[in-house]
Amino acid sequence: NSNFSYVTVPANGAAISTTTPLIEWTPAVDTERYVVQVTHHPSGEWVWSAELPAGTTSALFNYDGEADRPLEPGREYDLHIHAYDSNGNQATTYSTFRVQTP
């Protein structure tokens, strides 16, 4: 469905080797803005979020320096991409990933 975005990086279930991953997703049709959120898995405790304009399909984790805390090796995280249209309707996609211990 082209009205939804899909997380491409990090893929669901991925183990990544960096604490500052590049987050990527497919574009959604008729999207006005995206909100990217990273939370601890499974607690849902907030780590970072950013609002990005339509046409954006990637963001470096904590590019704005606003993260509550850095990603920690050995922990799992949930990544949510919320796509909003001009009427405020929302479509969400997500993935769960783990930061590998070096």
Backbone as JSON, one array per atom type, in Angstrom:
{
  "sequence": "NSNFSYVTVPANGAAISTTTPLIEWTPAVDTERYVVQVTHHPSGEWVWSAELPAGTTSALFNYDGEADRPLEPGREYDLHIHAYDSNGNQATTYSTFRVQTP",
  "N": [[0.86, -1.18, 0.0], [0.75, 2.12, -0.96], [0.14, 4.26, 0.63], [1.36, 3.95, 2.99], [4.43, 4.07, 4.83], [7.42, 2.11, 4.89], [9.73, 0.68, 7.06], [13.06, 0.41, 6.15], [15.72, 0.32, 6.99], [16.99, 0.31, 10.27], [16.28, -3.07, 9.6], [13.45, -5.06, 10.63], [14.15, -6.98, 13.43], [16.86, -6.82, 13.09], [20.36, -6.82, 13.93], [22.47, -4.33, 14.85], [25.6, -2.55, 14.5], [26.27, -0.07, 15.41], [25.85, 2.87, 17.45], [24.7, 5.07, 16.49], [22.71, 4.85, 14.28], [21.81, 5.09, 10.79], [18.6, 5.76, 9.89], [16.17, 4.53, 7.74], [13.41, 4.75, 5.44], [10.62, 3.88, 3.29], [8.98, 6.16, 1.05], [5.75, 7.59, 1.73], [2.62, 8.09, 0.08], [1.07, 11.28, -0.46], [1.91, 12.45, 1.94], [2.44, 14.72, 4.57], [4.17, 15.12, 6.68], [6.64, 13.4, 8.66], [7.04, 11.54, 11.66], [9.59, 10.32, 13.53], [10.29, 7.87, 15.84], [12.11, 6.5, 18.55], [12.17, 3.98, 20.91], [12.78, 2.21, 24.02], [12.8, -1.34, 23.92], [11.21, -3.92, 25.65], [9.82, -1.95, 27.03], [8.9, 0.53, 26.14], [9.87, 2.97, 26.84], [10.71, 6.3, 26.19], [13.24, 7.34, 23.92], [14.17, 8.89, 21.72], [12.91, 11.28, 19.36], [11.9, 12.74, 16.23], [10.63, 15.23, 14.08], [9.99, 15.32, 10.67], [10.01, 16.7, 7.35], [7.77, 16.05, 4.53], [8.96, 14.03, 1.85], [11.34, 13.41, 2.95], [13.33, 10.6, 3.62], [15.13, 9.45, 5.27], [17.07, 9.53, 8.3], [19.62, 10.37, 10.56], [20.18, 8.77, 13.59], [19.57, 10.72, 16.41], [20.44, 13.12, 15.21], [19.88, 15.72, 15.82], [20.68, 16.11, 18.4], [18.89, 15.76, 20.46], [18.22, 13.43, 21.82], [17.13, 11.52, 24.62], [18.82, 9.75, 25.8], [21.79, 7.92, 24.83], [21.86, 5.23, 22.39], [22.3, 1.93, 23.59], [24.74, -0.65, 23.65], [23.79, -4.07, 23.45], [21.12, -3.72, 24.05], [17.62, -3.72, 23.13], [15.55, -2.0, 20.77], [12.62, -0.19, 19.73], [11.54, 1.09, 16.69], [9.58, 3.53, 15.33], [7.86, 4.81, 12.57], [5.9, 7.42, 11.83], [3.58, 8.5, 9.54], [2.0, 11.4, 8.44], [-0.84, 12.85, 6.92], [-2.23, 15.78, 5.24], [-4.66, 16.1, 6.5], [-4.29, 15.23, 9.01], [-4.42, 12.52, 9.38], [-2.98, 9.4, 10.3], [-0.47, 7.0, 9.57], [1.35, 4.19, 10.56], [4.47, 2.54, 10.76], [6.78, 0.04, 11.87], [9.84, -1.24, 13.39], [11.84, -3.58, 15.2], [14.96, -3.52, 16.7], [18.33, -4.53, 17.59], [21.17, -3.32, 19.33], [24.35, -4.37, 18.87], [26.73, -5.83, 21.12], [29.98, -4.66, 21.33]],
  "CA": [[0.0, 0.0, 0.0], [1.63, 3.28, -1.09], [-0.18, 5.26, 1.64], [2.17, 3.64, 4.16], [5.88, 3.95, 4.73], [7.95, 0.87, 5.43], [11.11, 0.81, 7.52], [13.99, -0.42, 5.39], [16.94, 0.2, 7.79], [17.33, -1.09, 10.43], [15.18, -4.0, 9.33], [12.89, -5.7, 11.82], [14.96, -8.09, 13.92], [18.28, -6.61, 12.76], [21.38, -6.5, 14.94], [23.32, -3.3, 14.24], [26.88, -2.42, 15.2], [26.53, 1.34, 15.7], [24.9, 3.51, 18.35], [24.12, 6.2, 15.76], [22.33, 4.3, 12.97], [21.01, 5.81, 9.8], [17.26, 5.19, 9.81], [15.64, 4.76, 6.4], [12.07, 4.23, 5.18], [10.08, 4.17, 1.96], [8.06, 7.29, 1.13], [4.31, 7.36, 1.66], [1.93, 9.03, -0.82], [0.27, 12.33, 0.18], [2.38, 12.67, 3.31], [2.84, 16.08, 4.89], [5.31, 15.07, 7.58], [6.94, 12.13, 9.34], [7.6, 11.59, 13.01], [10.41, 9.14, 13.78], [10.43, 7.67, 17.28], [12.87, 5.34, 19.02], [11.88, 3.68, 22.31], [13.32, 0.94, 24.52], [11.94, -2.52, 23.76], [9.78, -3.8, 25.38], [9.2, -1.03, 27.99], [8.3, 1.68, 25.48], [10.46, 4.19, 27.37], [11.13, 7.19, 25.11], [14.67, 7.6, 23.76], [14.38, 10.0, 20.77], [11.95, 11.45, 18.26], [12.15, 13.89, 15.38], [9.62, 15.5, 13.05], [10.68, 15.57, 9.4], [9.08, 17.06, 6.29], [7.51, 15.13, 3.42], [10.1, 13.93, 0.94], [12.46, 12.87, 3.71], [13.25, 9.14, 3.75], [16.19, 8.95, 6.15], [17.53, 10.43, 9.36], [20.64, 9.8, 11.42], [19.72, 8.8, 14.97], [20.0, 11.84, 17.26], [21.12, 14.16, 14.42], [19.58, 17.03, 16.41], [21.18, 16.17, 19.76], [17.77, 15.8, 21.39], [17.94, 12.12, 22.43], [17.14, 11.47, 26.08], [20.01, 8.97, 26.14], [22.31, 7.24, 23.65], [21.56, 3.8, 22.25], [23.25, 1.18, 24.38], [25.0, -2.0, 23.18], [23.12, -5.14, 24.16], [19.71, -3.4, 24.28], [16.71, -3.72, 21.98], [14.8, -0.76, 20.58], [11.55, -0.14, 18.75], [11.58, 2.24, 15.81], [8.27, 3.81, 14.72], [7.78, 5.89, 11.59], [4.51, 7.86, 11.7], [3.37, 9.37, 8.38], [0.78, 12.18, 8.6], [-1.28, 13.6, 5.74], [-2.65, 17.15, 5.54], [-5.85, 16.05, 7.35], [-3.9, 14.71, 10.31], [-4.5, 11.06, 9.43], [-1.68, 8.82, 10.59], [-0.16, 5.6, 9.26], [2.57, 3.89, 11.3], [5.22, 1.31, 10.53], [7.79, -0.08, 12.91], [10.75, -2.38, 13.44], [12.56, -3.76, 16.45], [16.35, -3.85, 16.4], [19.24, -4.65, 18.73], [22.52, -2.81, 19.17], [25.28, -5.44, 19.24], [27.83, -5.53, 22.03], [31.23, -4.73, 20.55]],
  "C": [[0.9, 1.23, 0.0], [1.27, 4.4, -0.11], [0.63, 5.05, 2.91], [3.64, 3.72, 3.82], [6.26, 2.59, 5.28], [9.39, 1.1, 5.84], [11.97, -0.11, 6.67], [15.28, -0.66, 6.18], [16.72, 0.91, 9.12], [16.09, -1.97, 10.27], [14.69, -4.62, 10.64], [13.72, -6.92, 12.18], [16.45, -7.92, 13.69], [19.12, -6.4, 14.01], [22.33, -5.52, 14.27], [24.56, -3.09, 15.1], [27.22, -0.98, 15.52], [25.48, 1.88, 16.66], [24.31, 4.77, 17.73], [23.7, 5.73, 14.36], [21.64, 5.31, 12.07], [19.7, 5.05, 9.69], [16.7, 5.53, 8.44], [14.26, 4.12, 6.26], [11.65, 4.59, 3.77], [9.11, 5.35, 2.08], [6.6, 6.85, 1.06], [3.69, 8.44, 0.76], [1.13, 10.03, 0.01], [0.64, 12.58, 1.64], [2.83, 14.11, 3.47], [4.07, 16.12, 5.78], [5.45, 13.66, 8.14], [7.37, 12.44, 10.77], [8.3, 10.25, 13.23], [10.59, 9.04, 15.28], [11.23, 6.41, 17.57], [12.58, 5.2, 20.51], [12.57, 2.38, 22.7], [12.31, -0.16, 24.28], [12.18, -3.43, 24.95], [9.09, -2.73, 26.23], [8.46, 0.14, 27.33], [8.84, 3.01, 25.98], [11.07, 5.01, 26.24], [12.65, 7.38, 25.12], [14.88, 8.84, 22.88], [13.22, 10.08, 19.79], [12.32, 12.71, 17.49], [11.01, 14.01, 14.38], [10.35, 15.94, 11.79], [9.67, 15.86, 8.31], [8.87, 15.95, 5.26], [8.71, 15.16, 2.48], [11.34, 13.4, 1.62], [12.28, 11.37, 3.83], [14.41, 8.57, 4.57], [16.52, 10.01, 7.19], [18.59, 9.68, 10.17], [20.13, 9.9, 12.86], [20.38, 9.94, 15.73], [20.78, 12.91, 16.49], [20.95, 15.53, 15.04], [20.07, 17.16, 17.86], [20.11, 16.13, 20.84], [17.44, 14.47, 22.07], [18.04, 12.22, 23.94], [18.37, 10.74, 26.58], [20.52, 8.31, 24.87], [21.8, 5.81, 23.57], [22.68, 3.03, 22.95], [23.47, -0.21, 23.78], [24.32, -3.04, 24.08], [21.64, -4.89, 24.43], [18.92, -3.47, 22.98], [15.89, -2.43, 21.98], [13.69, -0.96, 19.57], [11.68, 1.17, 17.99], [10.2, 2.38, 15.18], [8.41, 4.97, 13.76], [6.29, 6.21, 11.44], [4.44, 8.82, 10.51], [2.03, 10.07, 8.56], [0.45, 12.87, 7.29], [-1.79, 14.98, 6.18], [-3.92, 17.21, 6.4], [-5.55, 15.52, 8.74], [-4.03, 13.21, 10.46], [-3.09, 10.49, 9.55], [-1.61, 7.37, 10.14], [1.2, 5.32, 9.9], [3.17, 2.57, 10.86], [6.31, 1.23, 11.59], [8.73, -1.25, 12.67], [11.36, -2.43, 14.83], [13.99, -4.17, 16.09], [17.17, -3.9, 17.68], [20.58, -4.04, 18.37], [23.46, -3.89, 19.71], [26.31, -4.93, 20.25], [29.13, -5.67, 21.26], [32.15, -5.86, 21.0]]
}
